C-alpha cells in the first residue's frame, strides 16, 4: 500500500494530543490492566456456561453462542469509535463511562429472561469493553516515556496471559456451585472499585471539542469489521459456506472502501500515515500473523487430545494448562531478554521456536508420555509469551504522541480480528484435514494437518521480523 496523503488536521488536534500526557503511573497501568482482566475473564469464562444457559433458556447450547458473537462484534465495532470519543470528550470521562456501561450491562445480562435479551445486553457490554480497554491503554501509553514503556507494558500484558488460565476454572466453579448468572454478577463489585479508582487516578484533561467525526469512515469501518467477525464466526462453527463467504466478501469490500475514503478525507477517522512507521507496521503484518497462529493453538489442542486421542477433559485440560504455565512463568524474563538482545532477535527466535513447537505438536501420538507433552507445551507457551510481549512493546516504540490515537485504534481492531481469525482458521484447517485424510487414518490426522499448517504460517512472522532494522525500537529496549 502506498502511503496515504497527509490529512488536513484541525488546528487544535496536535496540542490536544500532547496535553493528555501524564506522568508515568504504575497504579494507573495496573488499573487499566485490571479492567482488561475483568473483560477478558468475563468473555472467556462464559464459554464454560453455555450448556447451563441453554438449559435455563430451553435452547440448545450451540445457539447460545450468538451471545458471544454479539459481544465480539460490538467490541470490534466500538474500538474505532472509542478513539474519537476519547479525543472529543477527554479520556477520563470516556474511560469512567465505559466502566459504568460495562458494569451496568453485566447486571442486565444476569437479569436476562431469555436468549434474545441476553444477546442484546452482551452487545451493550461489548460496547463498554470496546471503550474501556483501548481508551485506558491510550491513557497509559501517552503518559509513559519511551524508556519506561517496557515496564508499563508489563502491567498491560499480564491479563492476556493469566485470564486464560483462570477463566475456565472460575467459570466452571461459578456455574457448578452457584449459577451462570454469577459470571456477570462478580463484575459488579469489580466494576464499582475500578470506577472509583479511575476517578482518582485518570488525569482530568479536556477534549478537543472542535474535533469532528468522520461518519463515512466510521460507517464503512464498523460495517466491514462486523461483517468479517460474523463471517469468521460462521466459518468456525461450520455453518453454510455461502453465508460465511458472503459476509467475509462484504466485509472485505467495506474495509477496502474505508481505507480508500480515509486516505482522501480531510479529517479521517484513522491517520494511516502511522503505517509508515516500520516497527508499528511490522506488528500489524507479521504481528497479525503471529497473534492469529497463537490464538489457534488453545482451540486446537483440547480438540486433538479429546477427539483425536480420546482422552478425558481433565487429562486434556491439565496438559493444555502447561501452555499457560509457560506463558506466566517466563514473564519476569521477557523484559531482560529484550534489553539484552533487542527486539529483532527476540521476535525472530520467538516465532521460529513457536513454529517448531507447533510442528512438534503435529508429531504427537497418544503413546507419547504426558511429561514430554507437557514439556513441549511449556516451551511453546514460554516463547508465545516472549513474542507477544515483544510485539506489544515494539509496536508503539517509534509512534509519536499525535499518532497514538490512530495507532491504538488500528492495533486493537486488528487484535480482535486476529483472535476471531485464529479460531476460524483452526476450525477450517481441521475440516480440510478431515476431507483429505486417507482411508483408515486415525482421528488425530486432521489435527496434525492443522498444526503443520499453522507452523508454516508462523514462518511468515519470522520472515517479516527478519526484515526489521537491526536497531528497531532501541529507545524502548535501551539496547544501543
N, C-alpha and C positions, 0 to 999 in steps of 0.2 A: 504494500500500500504506500503510495506516495504521501509525504507529509501534507496535512491539510493547510490551507492558507490561514494565517492568524486571524482569529475573530476580533471583532471590534469591541473591546471591553468597555464597561461602564466606567465613568471617571472615578467612582469610589470603590471599585472592586478590589484593587490591589491593597489600598490601605486597610480595607475591612479584613482582608485575608491575613495581613500581618498583625493586625490588632488583636486577633483572637489567641495569639500565642500566650502561654502562661508558663511559669517556672516548672521545671520537671518535678512531678509529684508522684512518688511511688504509691501513695494512698489512692490517688485518682486512678492510676493504672490498675490497681487492684480492684477498685470499684467497677471499672469497665469490664475487667476480666470476670468478675462475679456475675454481672448481668449477662455476659456471653455464656457463662457456665449455666445460668438459670435457663436461658433459652435453649441451649444445646441439650441439657438434661431433659427438659420437658419434651422436646421434639423427638428425642431418641427413645425415652422411656415409654412413650405412648405406644410404640410398636409392640411392646410386650402385652399390652392390654386389649389388643384388637378382638380376641375371642370373647373376653368379658363384655366389652362394649356391644359387640354384635349380639350376644345373648340378651342383654338388657333391652336393646332396641329391636329385637326379633328380626335381625338381618344376618346374612352370612358374614363371617369375619372379613372376607375379601372386600366386601362392599364398604367396610369402614375405612378402607384405605383412601377413600375420596376425601376424608377429613384431613389426612396427612398431605395429600396432594394440594388441597386448597391452601394449606399453610405454606408449602413450598412456593406455590405460585404467588401468594401475597407477599412473601419475603422478597422474592426475585423482582416483583413489580415495584415494591416500595423503596428499594435501595436507591434507584436513580432519583426518585422524588425527595428522599431524605437529604440528599446533598444540597439541593436547592433550599429546602426548608431551613437547614442549619445556617446557610448563608443569609437567608432572608430575615429570619426571626431570632437568630442567635443560637449557638449550640446548647447553652444551658437550658433555655426554655424548651427546645425540641427534645433534648435528652430526657428531661424530667417528664415531659408529656408522654414520651414513648414508654417509659417505665410504668406510668399510670395506666396507659392504654393496655399494655401487655398484662398487667396485674388484674385490671378490671375484666379483660377478656378471659383470663384464666378462671375467674369466679363464674362468669357466664357459661363457660364451657362445662364446668362442674354441675351447673344447674340445668343443662340442656335436657329437654324431654324426649328428643328424637334425633336421628342422624342428620336430618336437614338443618336443624338449629345448631347442632354441634359443629357442622361443617362451616356454617356462616360465622360462628364465633371463633373458630380456628383461623379463618381468614382474617378476622379482626386482630386476633392475637399475632398472626404473622406480620401484619402491617406494623404493629407496635414493635415487634422484633426487628423489622427492616429498618426502623428509625433508631432503635436503641443501640445496636452493636456498631454499625458504621459511624454514626454520629459520635458515639463515645470514643471509638478508636481515633477518629479525626481530632477530637479534643486532646487526646494524649499525644498524638504524633506532632501536632502543632506546637505543643509546649515542651517538646523534648529536643535538646541539642543533638546533632548527628552523632557525636561521640558517646552519647548516653543511650542511643537507640537500641543497642543490644540488651541493655538492662530493661528498658521499657517493654520491648517485645517479649522478653522472657515472661513478663506478667501476662501478656495478652495471649500467649501460645498455650499455656497450661490447660485452659478449659477444653480445648480441642483434643488434648491428649488424655486428660483424666475422665471427662464425661463419658466416653465410650466404655470405660471400664465400669463405672458406677451405674450408668443408666439401666442396663438390663437387670442388675441386682435391685436397684431402687424401684424400678417399675414393677418388677415381678413381686417384690415384697409388699408394696403398697396395694397392688391388685389382689394378691392372695390373702393378706391378713386384714385389710381394710376394704377398699373398693377402688375401682379405676378412677373415681372422682377425685381421690386424694393426689393423683398425679398433677392435677391442676390446683387443688387447694393448698398444697405446700408452697405454691408461688405467692400466696397472699402475704405471709409474714416476710418472706424474702424480698418481695417487691416493695413492701412498705419500708423495710430497712434500707433498701437501695435508693428509694425516693428521698428519704430523709438525708442519707449520706450525700446524694447528688446535690441537694440544695446547699450543703455545707462545702463541698469540695470542688464542684464545677465552677470555674470563674464566670462571673456575670459580665457578658460582653454584648453590646448591642449589635443587631444585624444590619445588613445593607438594605434599607427599606426601598431603595430605588432599583433593586435587582429584580428583573422581570423573569418570568418562567417561560422557557422555550416549550410551548404547548405541543407543536407538531413533533419536536424531538422526543418529548416525554411520551406522547401517544404511541409513536412508532416503536420506541424502545420497550415500553411496558408490554405492548401487544406482542412484539417479537419474542421477548423473554418468556412471557406467559405461554405462548404457543409452543416454544421449544421445550419448556418444562413439561407441559401436558403431553406433548409427543413422546418425550423420553420416558415419562411415567407409563404411558400406554405401551410403549415398546418393551419396557422392563417387565410389565405384567403379562406380556404375551397376548395382548388384545389384537383385534383385527388390524392387519398391516396397513390397510388403506387409510384408516383414521390416523394412525401414528405418522404415516408418511405425509399425509395432507397437513397435519399440524406442524411437523418439522419443516416442510417446504414453505408453508405460510409464515412461520416464524423467521426462517432464514431470509425470505424476501423482505419482511418488515425490518429486520435488523440491518440489512444492506441499505434499505431506503433511509433508515435512521442515520447511519454513518454518512451517507451522501448529503442528507439535509444538514447535519451538524457541521460538515466540512464547509458549507456555504452560508450558514446562518450568521447573522451579525452578533447575536448573543446565544451561542449554542448551550445546550444542556451540559454537554461534556466538552472539554477542550482537548481534542485529540492530539494536540501538539505534545502532550506529555509522553506519547508513544515514541517520540524522537529520543527520549532518554533510554540509553541502551540497557541499563540494568533493570529499569521498570518494564521495558518491552520484553526482556527475557523471562520475567515472571509471568507474563501474560501469554507466552508462547510455549517455551519448554516447561515453564512452571505450571501452565494449564494442563499439559500432558502428564506431568508428574502427579498433580493432585488427582487427575482422573484415574490413573492407574492405582494409586494407593487407596482411593475410595472403593475400587472394585474388589480389593483383597478381603476386607471384612465381610463382604457379601458372598464371595466365592468359597472361602474356607469352610464355614459351617455347612454349606451345602455339600461340598465334596466329602467332608467327614461323615455326615449323616446319610446323605443319599448315595454317595459314591462308595463309601466304605461300610455303610450300615451300622455306624456307631451311634450310641445313645446321645441325647443332647448334653448330658452332664460331662461326659468324656470329651465331646466336641468343644463345649464351652470352656473347659479348663485349658485345653490346648490353644484355642484361639486367644485366650487371655494372655498367653505368652507374648503375643504381638504388642499388646498394650503395656505389659510389664517392661518390655524393651523400650517402648515409647517414653515412659516416665523415668525408667532407670538411667537412661543416657542423658536426660535433660540437663543435669548440672554440668555436663561436659561439653555441651554444644557451643556455648559462647567461647570458652577457652580454645576449642578447636578452630573456630572461625578466626579468632585473634591470632592464633599460631600459624595457620596455613593460608588464610584469606578465603574469600567467597568462592572463587573459581574452582580451586582444587576440591574444596568441600562439596560443592554441588556436583561436580563430575563423579567423585568417588561415591557419594551417597546414591546417586541414580544408578551407577554401574553395579554397585553391590546389591541394590534393591532388585535390579533386573536379574542378577544371578540367583538371588533367593527365590524369586518368582519361578525361575526355571527349576530350582530345587524342589519347589512345591509340586511342580508338574511331574516330577520323578518319584514322588511319594507313593507308597503302597501300604495296605493295611498291615503288612508284616514288619514295617519299619518300627523300631522301638519308640515308644512315646517320648522318652527322654531326648532322643535325637531329633524328633519332630519339633519338640518344644525349643530345643537349642536353635534350630533353623529359624523358627518363627520369632524367637527372641532377637536374633541378629537382624531379621527383616524389620522388626518393629523399631530397633535402635536406629538403623540407617534411614528408616522412614521419618523418624523424629528429627534426625540431623538435617536431612534435606528440607523438610517442612520448615524448620526454624530458620535455615539459611535463606530460603526464598522469602519468608516473612520479613527478614531483616534487610535484605538487599533491594527489595522492590521499591522502597522509599529512600534509598541511600543518596540518590542524586536528584530527587524531586524537590523543586523549590516550594516555598510556602504558598505561593499563589496557585501552584499546580496541584496542591494536595487534595482539594475537594474533588476534582475530576479524577485524579489518580485513585483516591479512596473508593469512589463510586464504581469506577470501571473494575477495579480489583475485586471488590466484594460481589459485584454482579457475576463476574466470571467464576468466582469461588462457588457460588450457588449452582451455576451451570455445570461446573466440573463434578460437583457432588452428585447431581442428577445423572449426568452422562456416565459417571463411573459405574453406577448400578445398572444402567441401561445397557452399556457396552458389555458388562459382565454377563448379564442375562442373555444378550444376543449371542455372545461367543459360546455360551453353554448350549444354546439351541442349535447353533451351527455345528458344534461338535457332535451333538446327538444325530443331526441329519446326515452327517458324513461318516459316522462311525461304522467300521466294518462289521459284518455279521458276526455275532458271537463275542463282540468286545464287552469288557466289563462296564459296570455303571460309572466308574470313575474316569473313563476315557474322555468323555466330553469335557470334564473339568481340567484334564491335562491339556487338552487343546486350548482351553481358555487361558490357563496360566502361561503356556508358551507364548500365546499371542500378546498378553499384556507385558511379558518380559521383553518381547520385541518392540512393543510400543514405548516402553520406558527408555529404549535406546535413542528415541527421538529427543528426549530430555537431555541425555548425555551429549548428543551432538550439538544441541543448542548451547549448552553450558561451555563446551569446548571453544565456542566462538566468542565468548565473553572476553573483554580486555583482561590482561594479566592482573592489573591492579584495580579491578572493579570493586567499588564500594569500600575503598580503603579509609574514607573519612569515618565510616561506621565501624569497621573492623579494627581500626587502629594499627593495621599492619602496613608498613611502608616498604 
